[in-house]
Amino acid sequence: MLMKNIFKKALVFAILCSFGVQTSFAGCNATLFAGGTGTEADPYQISTPEQLQNLNKCLRISRNSYILNNDIDLSPYLQGEGNDGGAGWKPIGTFQNGFNGKLNGNGHKVSGLWINRPKEGVVGLFGKVSKEISNINVEIDYFLGGGVRGSSTVGGLVGYNDGKISNSYVTGNVSGEYGVGGLVGESNGQISNSYVTGNVWGSALVGGLVGYNSVKGSIDESHSSGNVLGGHCGCGVGGLVGRNIGEISNSYYDKPTIGMADTDSNETGKILLKEGPYAFNDIGSAIEDAPIVKFNGSTLVEKLIHTTTNTIQLSNIPLNSKIDVYNLQGKHIYSTHSENSKILVIPVQTKGMYIVKVSVIK
């Protein structure tokens, strides 16, 4: 009798647990989308920013398939309910709980993306992909949000790829500290027929396409054409991949990098290299460390400066000089004139890299 009671209690507990598992996914259903049943033959249809964000409610359901019905402009959503207190788009999936379905972008474009999460890792339109994304194009907002910004494992499309990405591209600027790529921050999966146009910058493991391509990562028929800048460390910086220990084939970048390239970054596998000019032709390859940057008193044109504070401090500025500061998007953010050669303090909104132009007024 005792054994029967224990068995009954265990059975009831198992049923309740099973019910609990089912109800944890009860929020993922057809009402979240524009149509479809979620099968591969009849995928859930996504037409709005809200429906795209609803993928966060369906992360673990690996059997689900999704498709974009049309181009999606995130701009109104991110200025309204999707603003998230100024942080912008909430990435789909986390490192612990990645997107585990299949998304077919159907050749459509997601535009107006911006993310401002400088203290968060695994950042992108998708935080983590565990299964498959294909045929999707992402245009990162150029002015409003300043691009896609995170701390570590940051990508324009995906922060951490543990699945498959194909036939996709990203245009716009991506920045962070470690593991930063225009398409993917860190890849432990497959990437094919994809490309990036836009600037990418960070401190270490920074690549135009992928920041860090791990031992299980593979890249094929893909390229990047933006400018890649390494920070004060400059460790693992590459036009295509910041650091590669996986496989790369039939892929290339068409601009050299500014910073210290890792000797192994872009020489593993069969890579086609296409040389091109720097974005900032008057800037040397050296990156100055703020807070105090000493000028040599000449009519210096431009310097690329990395600051870890909210100020840039300049000294030895020639008399009667005009000083202009630009962010890496080329947007003018500060202008002043020097009256003497003592230390000049320039306020900036955030730490990072800036272009400082000094011109002597004749």
C-alpha positions in Angstrom: 0.0 0.0 0.0 2.8 2.4 0.9 4.6 1.7 -2.4 1.3 2.3 -4.3 0.8 5.7 -2.5 4.4 6.7 -3.3 3.9 5.7 -7.0 0.6 7.7 -7.2 2.3 10.7 -5.7 5.2 10.4 -8.1 2.8 10.0 -11.0 0.8 13.1 -10.0 4.1 15.1 -9.5 5.3 14.0 -12.9 2.0 15.1 -14.5 2.1 18.4 -12.8 5.8 18.9 -13.9 4.8 18.0 -17.4 1.9 20.4 -17.3 4.3 23.1 -15.9 6.7 22.6 -18.8 3.9 22.9 -21.3 2.4 26.0 -19.7 5.8 27.7 -19.7 5.5 27.8 -23.5 1.8 28.5 -23.5 2.6 32.1 -24.3 4.1 31.1 -27.7 1.2 30.7 -30.1 -0.3 32.0 -33.4 -1.8 35.1 -31.7 1.7 36.5 -31.4 2.2 36.6 -35.2 0.5 37.6 -38.4 -0.4 34.1 -39.4 0.9 30.6 -39.9 1.0 27.5 -37.6 4.7 27.4 -36.9 5.5 24.4 -39.1 8.2 24.4 -41.7 5.5 24.2 -44.4 3.4 26.9 -42.8 5.8 29.1 -40.6 4.6 31.8 -38.3 4.5 35.0 -40.2 6.2 38.2 -38.9 5.1 41.6 -40.2 5.8 44.1 -37.4 8.5 45.0 -34.9 6.3 43.7 -32.1 5.9 40.3 -33.8 9.7 40.1 -34.3 10.2 40.9 -30.6 7.7 38.2 -29.7 10.4 35.6 -30.7 11.7 36.1 -27.2 8.6 34.3 -26.0 9.3 31.2 -28.2 13.1 30.7 -27.7 13.3 27.1 -26.6 10.8 25.6 -29.1 13.1 24.1 -31.7 10.3 22.8 -33.9 9.0 26.3 -34.8 9.7 28.0 -38.1 9.2 31.7 -38.8 9.2 33.9 -41.9 9.3 37.7 -42.6 6.3 38.8 -44.6 7.8 42.2 -45.5 10.4 44.8 -44.7 10.3 45.9 -41.0 11.3 49.4 -39.9 12.1 49.4 -36.2 12.5 53.2 -35.9 8.9 54.0 -34.6 9.0 51.0 -32.2 12.3 51.9 -30.7 11.2 55.5 -30.1 8.1 54.2 -28.4 7.3 51.0 -26.4 10.5 49.3 -27.6 12.9 51.9 -26.3 13.6 50.0 -23.1 14.6 53.0 -21.1 17.0 54.3 -23.8 18.7 50.9 -24.3 16.9 50.3 -27.6 16.2 46.9 -29.1 16.1 44.0 -26.7 18.2 41.2 -28.3 16.3 38.0 -29.2 17.7 35.3 -27.0 20.4 35.2 -24.3 23.5 33.1 -23.8 21.7 30.8 -21.5 18.5 30.7 -23.6 19.2 31.2 -27.3 16.8 31.4 -30.2 16.2 27.7 -31.1 13.9 28.0 -34.1 14.3 28.6 -37.8 13.9 32.1 -39.2 13.7 32.8 -42.9 14.0 36.5 -43.6 12.6 35.8 -47.1 15.0 38.4 -48.5 13.4 41.2 -46.5 15.1 44.0 -44.6 15.0 45.0 -40.9 16.0 48.6 -40.7 16.3 51.3 -38.0 18.1 49.0 -35.6 20.0 50.6 -32.7 21.1 49.1 -29.4 22.8 51.0 -26.6 23.8 48.4 -23.9 27.4 49.2 -23.1 27.4 47.1 -20.0 25.7 44.0 -21.5 27.1 41.0 -23.3 25.6 38.9 -26.1 24.1 41.8 -28.0 22.7 42.1 -31.6 19.4 41.9 -33.3 19.6 38.3 -32.0 21.5 37.8 -28.8 22.2 34.1 -29.4 21.2 31.8 -32.3 21.1 28.1 -31.5 19.5 26.8 -34.7 19.2 28.8 -38.0 18.7 32.2 -39.6 18.7 32.8 -43.3 17.9 35.4 -46.0 17.7 38.4 -43.7 19.2 41.9 -44.1 19.8 44.3 -41.3 20.3 48.1 -41.6 21.6 49.6 -38.4 20.4 53.1 -37.7 23.2 55.6 -38.5 22.3 58.7 -36.4 19.5 58.1 -33.9 21.1 55.4 -31.7 24.7 55.5 -32.8 24.6 51.9 -34.1 24.7 48.6 -32.2 26.7 48.9 -28.9 27.4 46.4 -26.2 30.2 45.2 -24.0 31.3 41.7 -25.1 30.1 39.3 -27.8 28.5 42.0 -29.9 27.3 41.6 -33.5 25.0 43.5 -35.9 22.9 40.4 -36.6 23.9 38.0 -33.8 26.0 38.3 -30.7 26.7 34.6 -30.3 26.2 32.1 -33.2 25.8 28.5 -32.2 23.8 27.5 -35.2 23.7 28.4 -38.9 23.6 31.9 -40.6 23.3 32.1 -44.4 22.5 34.6 -47.1 22.4 37.6 -44.8 24.0 41.0 -44.6 24.5 43.9 -42.2 25.1 47.5 -42.9 26.0 50.0 -40.2 28.3 50.5 -37.2 28.9 48.0 -34.4 31.0 48.7 -31.3 31.9 47.1 -28.0 34.9 45.9 -26.0 35.7 42.3 -26.7 34.4 39.9 -29.3 32.9 42.4 -31.7 31.9 41.7 -35.3 29.8 43.4 -37.9 27.7 40.3 -38.5 28.5 38.1 -35.4 30.5 38.8 -32.2 31.5 35.2 -31.6 30.7 32.2 -33.8 30.7 28.6 -32.8 28.6 27.6 -35.8 28.3 28.1 -39.6 28.3 31.3 -41.6 27.9 31.3 -45.4 27.1 33.7 -48.2 27.0 36.7 -45.9 28.6 40.1 -45.8 29.0 43.4 -43.8 29.4 47.0 -44.9 30.1 49.4 -41.9 32.6 50.3 -39.3 33.4 48.0 -36.4 35.5 48.9 -33.4 36.5 47.7 -30.0 39.4 46.7 -27.8 40.2 43.1 -28.6 38.9 40.3 -30.8 37.4 42.7 -33.3 36.6 41.8 -36.9 34.7 43.2 -39.8 32.6 40.1 -40.2 33.2 38.1 -37.0 35.1 39.1 -33.8 36.1 35.5 -32.8 35.6 32.4 -34.9 36.0 29.5 -32.6 37.4 26.0 -33.3 33.9 24.8 -34.3 33.2 27.9 -36.4 33.2 27.9 -40.2 32.9 30.8 -42.6 32.4 30.4 -46.4 31.7 32.7 -49.3 31.5 35.8 -47.0 33.2 39.2 -46.9 33.4 42.5 -45.1 34.1 46.0 -46.5 33.9 48.3 -43.6 36.7 49.8 -41.5 37.9 47.9 -38.5 39.6 49.6 -35.6 41.3 48.1 -32.6 41.4 49.9 -29.3 44.2 50.6 -26.8 44.9 46.8 -26.7 44.7 46.1 -30.4 44.8 42.3 -29.7 43.2 40.2 -32.3 42.0 42.8 -34.9 41.2 41.7 -38.4 39.4 43.0 -41.4 37.4 39.8 -41.8 37.9 38.1 -38.4 39.5 39.4 -35.3 40.7 36.0 -34.1 40.2 32.7 -36.0 40.9 29.1 -34.9 38.1 27.6 -37.0 37.7 27.2 -40.8 37.5 30.0 -43.4 37.1 29.5 -47.1 36.5 31.7 -50.2 36.1 34.8 -48.0 37.8 38.2 -48.0 37.9 41.7 -46.7 38.7 44.7 -48.9 40.2 47.2 -46.5 43.1 46.9 -44.2 42.7 47.4 -40.4 43.7 50.2 -38.1 45.4 48.7 -35.1 47.6 45.7 -34.3 46.5 42.7 -36.3 46.8 39.3 -34.8 49.1 37.3 -37.1 46.7 34.3 -37.0 43.6 36.4 -37.5 43.2 36.2 -41.2 45.8 33.7 -42.4 44.1 30.4 -41.5 42.2 28.8 -44.3 41.8 30.0 -47.9 41.2 33.7 -47.7 41.2 36.0 -50.7 42.7 39.4 -49.6 41.7 42.6 -51.4 43.6 45.6 -50.3 42.0 49.0 -50.1 42.4 52.5 -48.6 41.9 53.4 -45.0 38.7 55.3 -44.3 40.6 58.2 -42.7 43.5 58.8 -45.0 45.2 61.4 -42.8 45.3 59.2 -39.7 48.3 57.1 -39.0 48.0 53.5 -37.9 48.8 54.3 -34.3 46.0 54.9 -31.9 46.7 57.4 -29.1 45.6 56.7 -25.6 43.8 59.5 -23.7 43.3 61.2 -21.3 46.4 63.4 -22.2 47.5 63.5 -25.8 50.6 65.6 -26.6 50.7 67.3 -30.0 54.1 68.2 -31.4 53.2 71.8 -32.3 52.9 71.2 -36.0 49.9 71.7 -38.2 48.7 68.2 -37.4 45.6 67.1 -39.4 43.9 64.3 -37.5 44.5 61.8 -34.7 42.5 58.7 -33.7 42.2 58.8 -29.9 40.9 56.2 -27.4 39.7 57.5 -24.1 38.5 55.4 -21.1 36.9 58.4 -19.5 34.3 61.0 -20.4 37.0 63.6 -21.4 39.8 64.0 -23.9 42.7 66.0 -22.6 45.0 67.6 -25.2 48.3 69.4 -24.6 50.9 71.3 -26.7 48.1 72.5 -29.1 49.5 75.2 -31.4 48.3 78.7 -30.7 45.3 79.9 -32.7 44.2 76.4 -33.6 40.8 75.1 -34.3 39.9 71.8 -32.7 37.1 69.6 -34.0 36.0 66.2 -32.6 34.1 63.6 -34.5 32.8 60.2 -33.6 33.6 57.2 -35.7 30.4 57.6 -37.7 31.9 60.9 -38.9 29.4 63.0 -37.0 30.8 66.3 -35.7 30.3 66.5 -31.9 32.5 69.3 -30.6 34.4 72.4 -31.8 36.6 74.9 -30.0 39.6 77.2 -30.5 42.9 77.1 -28.5 44.2 80.2 -26.8 47.3 78.7 -25.3 49.3 75.5 -25.3 48.2 74.3 -21.9 46.0 71.2 -21.4 42.7 71.5 -23.1 39.8 69.4 -21.7 37.2 68.2 -24.2 34.0 66.6 -22.9 32.6 63.6 -24.6 29.5 61.6 -23.9 31.0 58.2 -23.5 34.4 56.5 -23.4 35.6 55.1 -26.7 37.4 56.2 -29.8 37.2 59.7 -31.4 38.7 61.5 -34.3 40.4 64.8 -33.2 41.3 67.3 -36.0 43.5 70.2 -35.3 44.1 73.0 -37.9 46.1 76.1 -37.4 44.2 79.3 -38.2 46.3 81.6 -40.4 
